[in-house]
Amino acid sequence: MKVSTTLLIIYIFLTVNLLSQNSYEINDTVSLSKILKMIEEKNNVSFSYNHSQIQNEKIPFKAGNYNLDEVLNLVFAESPYVYEFIDSKRIIVIPKNEASDPYLFCGYVYDYNDAQPLPYVNIFDPKLQIGTETDTDGYFEMVVNNKTASFVASYIGYEIQTLGSEKSDPDNCKMFYLKTAEQLLSTVILREYLGDGIDQSTNSKSIVLDPGEMNVLPGLVDNDIFATTLLLPGINSPKESLDDIFIRGGTPDQNLVLWDGIPMYHTSHLFGTISAFNPFIIDQVDVYRSSIGSEFGGRVSGVIDIKSKSKIPDKVNIGLGVNMTHFHMDIETPLWKNSALFFSYRRSITDIWASPTFLNYAERVFQGSKVEPERFSESNLAYNDFFAFNDANLKWVYNHNKSKFKISMFGALNELDYSTALPNVNAFLLDKLDLNNGGAMFSWERKWSDELDSKLVITNSEFNYDYELFLQLEDETIEPPNRVWSNNKITDGGLKLTFDWKPEQYQRFRFGWQLTDNIINVNLGRTEPDTTEMQMQNFENQIQTLFGEYALELPDIVNMDIGLRFQNSPILEKRFFEPRISIVTKLNEDMRLKASTSKQFQFVSQLVAFDINDLGFSNQIWVAADDQTIPVIESNQWVGGIMYEKDDWTLDVEGYVKELVGITSLSVLSDLLSQYAQGKSKVRGVDILLKRRYKNFRSWLSFTLSETLYEFPSIPPGSFPAPHDQKYIIQWVNLYKQDQWEFSLGVNLRSGLPYRNASGLELEQNSQGNFYYAIQYEELNAARLDPYFRVDGSVIYNFGQQEGIDGYIGFSIQNMTNHRNVLGREFFRGRQDGSGKPTLLSNDELGLKWTPNFTVNVSF
């Protein structure tokens, strides 16, 4: 009887053991990821691991029948990885050098404002894919066995906070406090778009930039926001100016640029070489190339919405840095509980040191103007110039219960003084140009309930273009006999009230009211000993707006936004309707379709005015629509595309059509300044992005095919390429990070810009009966410049935290091959030859030459 019982037990044991075994027929070296998938399928378990770490790892494997423990021991015996059971069905895989002895990590999570415990907070390590959640008392605990573990706490309506993974004392677990999210309904960032800090929103409406998280980018030592936007498909600057950002065929004045909600009318320093916004104080930038929400209006192209830092710091943080054009400092400090102050300042060093970087920038900007050094080589003239720029930002934040208060102030100034001495007459000519842009914002955000939020924003923005040229006598008591001046001033006041109502988890209503008042002054004039000529014009435009938007956000199914913007202009006595629809639907796990359409109107724009200054550059003025000489611009846009993401590959394709009505020849054509005409434009294009991420290396290739045509019925040939039309733009960008080093290399190739070619000179007679040689031009913009080619590179070294000081040094080269790109071509009459006939000459506008830059930045 005992023998039978024993045999029965042995039989049952062997049967269970055999049933728990699985057959593996592979008898070769196999990838670790493949064998792990087989184990998952055969044993009903799941592995968590870093895919980029093990995707190229291979191990020897012997065919046979194994149970779960046996196959795990076989797989990891000769692997540089170890495994650990989280529970009976979940297993984590980590490198051996990251494993550690198990230890306790515990804590309590509370609301920052009222110190109440937060239940069911997700405590999670995104890399290791392990975690837990808090109980009803806000408490959590877990056993950790990985040196690199770093947990974050996430909770709906609160900011994500990094907790780390420090070993805990079980009798004294650490306390963590979560702050409510800054945005009323923040857009969740679903995926990386190009690299760290360059993401795409879940509804594919915007590209979200985070300068603090970005890798080093080609040609940059600091993460200049506007230079970064030029890496996005469909955005370019044909003449290498950060003040001239063209988004899918739209002109720069058709873009809405906001700083903390304050409209900006001038966005660069040194006339387009550096953006006017300090990246070290910026928290987030939302870039909309199309599919713009109904809360934005007043422009017909893209939106660049910049938000400065608002998160209340735990301690005083100071940042300092200098490069070869300017220095910066930024300070963020808590004032009292739930309150903080942020301050930043930048100033050029060009008046202290004319660095090679500045000299190359100056040569690029001032070429062909009177400020170009070659113009002053005559021995009887002496010249002296002064140039400086600075910008500053001050922000105060206060969180009180369910309300948030913010006050933000911004100012940017560019100064250029240029004097030419005339010793023979004891006098000199002085050109003085000041460009100022700044403003202030007050906002009050209130959370009325879990479903309803509101935000009140009051803004004031001012832009001032002030130029003066006069003959200054050495005897200052004598009034100068000659003077030329021009002034363009904008005062923009705004009031906006927005409500966000979320009755259900996947539905949102956003609606509100907005008032915008623009007052624009233009003052041009000149005085001579006996005469004074002056032209003054004032524009005012008040727009009253109601807007609403419904959003349906079903995860993994569809994101849909339907909006309407209704605008009333009492001055123009007209009403404008702007319907907008955007849909993103998920076809499968890897593929999404997207489509959008919108109508937009614009009430302010820029005109070309060559007589605004005597410098030869910066010759555009802002005006407001009067619906007669200056019409309201109307835009209709259609966008459709597909995005495919698989493993480390991303393919993004978007086609678009944009039609604009109401453009004028004074705003888009410098060649025909004297000929006023109204017309329209049509943009057709497709943007293609292919990106691969492999471990610490990222590479993407973007390709834009587009056509931008202008049509003016009164200007032959009727339809012709826009001055900024580029048939193709190809960018290849590579980023690599190794330990504390970061490298980047970018190649930019694009078609040449169109221009109006000249065929020769012909003798003509003017209205006074005098004969002269006139330049004979061919069809408008029928010729093309040579293709554009440029290679940029950068490298930075992060020296890490040492004695409480963090920082990096960086070096970059723009146009590494020193290829002299031609950005424009003009024709003029030269000296007469032996027959008495002048010669036809041309002058090329050249791009930036080989230009280095170096930076040092520290924070503590």
Secondary structure as GFF3:
##gff-version 3
##sequence-region A 1 860
A	DSSP	alpha_helix	2	19	.	.	.	ID=ss1
A	DSSP	beta_strand	22	24	.	.	.	ID=ss2
A	DSSP	beta_strand	29	31	.	.	.	ID=ss3
A	DSSP	alpha_helix	32	43	.	.	.	ID=ss4
A	DSSP	beta_strand	46	48	.	.	.	ID=ss5
A	DSSP	alpha_helix	51	54	.	.	.	ID=ss6
A	DSSP	beta_strand	58	60	.	.	.	ID=ss7
A	DSSP	beta_strand	64	66	.	.	.	ID=ss8
A	DSSP	alpha_helix	68	77	.	.	.	ID=ss9
A	DSSP	beta_strand	81	85	.	.	.	ID=ss10
A	DSSP	beta_strand	90	95	.	.	.	ID=ss11
A	DSSP	three_ten_helix	96	98	.	.	.	ID=ss12
A	DSSP	beta_strand	99	111	.	.	.	ID=ss13
A	DSSP	beta_strand	122	125	.	.	.	ID=ss14
A	DSSP	beta_strand	130	133	.	.	.	ID=ss15
A	DSSP	beta_strand	139	146	.	.	.	ID=ss16
A	DSSP	beta_strand	151	154	.	.	.	ID=ss17
A	DSSP	beta_strand	161	164	.	.	.	ID=ss18
A	DSSP	beta_strand	174	178	.	.	.	ID=ss19
A	DSSP	beta_strand	189	195	.	.	.	ID=ss20
A	DSSP	beta_strand	198	201	.	.	.	ID=ss21
A	DSSP	beta_strand	207	209	.	.	.	ID=ss22
A	DSSP	three_ten_helix	211	213	.	.	.	ID=ss23
A	DSSP	alpha_helix	225	229	.	.	.	ID=ss24
A	DSSP	beta_strand	235	236	.	.	.	ID=ss25
A	DSSP	beta_strand	246	247	.	.	.	ID=ss26
A	DSSP	three_ten_helix	252	254	.	.	.	ID=ss27
A	DSSP	beta_strand	256	259	.	.	.	ID=ss28
A	DSSP	beta_strand	262	263	.	.	.	ID=ss29
A	DSSP	beta_strand	268	269	.	.	.	ID=ss30
A	DSSP	beta_strand	274	275	.	.	.	ID=ss31
A	DSSP	three_ten_helix	279	281	.	.	.	ID=ss32
A	DSSP	beta_strand	282	288	.	.	.	ID=ss33
A	DSSP	beta_strand	303	308	.	.	.	ID=ss34
A	DSSP	beta_strand	317	322	.	.	.	ID=ss35
A	DSSP	beta_strand	326	334	.	.	.	ID=ss36
A	DSSP	beta_strand	339	348	.	.	.	ID=ss37
A	DSSP	alpha_helix	356	366	.	.	.	ID=ss38
A	DSSP	three_ten_helix	373	376	.	.	.	ID=ss39
A	DSSP	beta_strand	382	400	.	.	.	ID=ss40
A	DSSP	beta_strand	403	422	.	.	.	ID=ss41
A	DSSP	three_ten_helix	423	425	.	.	.	ID=ss42
A	DSSP	beta_strand	427	447	.	.	.	ID=ss43
A	DSSP	beta_strand	452	473	.	.	.	ID=ss44
A	DSSP	beta_strand	483	504	.	.	.	ID=ss45
A	DSSP	beta_strand	507	527	.	.	.	ID=ss46
A	DSSP	beta_strand	532	554	.	.	.	ID=ss47
A	DSSP	beta_strand	558	569	.	.	.	ID=ss48
A	DSSP	beta_strand	574	586	.	.	.	ID=ss49
A	DSSP	beta_strand	591	602	.	.	.	ID=ss50
A	DSSP	beta_strand	604	608	.	.	.	ID=ss51
A	DSSP	three_ten_helix	610	612	.	.	.	ID=ss52
A	DSSP	beta_strand	620	624	.	.	.	ID=ss53
A	DSSP	beta_strand	633	646	.	.	.	ID=ss54
A	DSSP	beta_strand	649	664	.	.	.	ID=ss55
A	DSSP	alpha_helix	665	668	.	.	.	ID=ss56
A	DSSP	beta_strand	678	694	.	.	.	ID=ss57
A	DSSP	beta_strand	697	711	.	.	.	ID=ss58
A	DSSP	beta_strand	719	721	.	.	.	ID=ss59
A	DSSP	beta_strand	728	738	.	.	.	ID=ss60
A	DSSP	beta_strand	741	750	.	.	.	ID=ss61
A	DSSP	beta_strand	754	755	.	.	.	ID=ss62
A	DSSP	beta_strand	758	765	.	.	.	ID=ss63
A	DSSP	beta_strand	771	777	.	.	.	ID=ss64
A	DSSP	beta_strand	783	784	.	.	.	ID=ss65
A	DSSP	beta_strand	788	798	.	.	.	ID=ss66
A	DSSP	beta_strand	806	814	.	.	.	ID=ss67
A	DSSP	beta_strand	822	832	.	.	.	ID=ss68
A	DSSP	beta_strand	838	846	.	.	.	ID=ss69
A	DSSP	beta_strand	851	859	.	.	.	ID=ss70
###
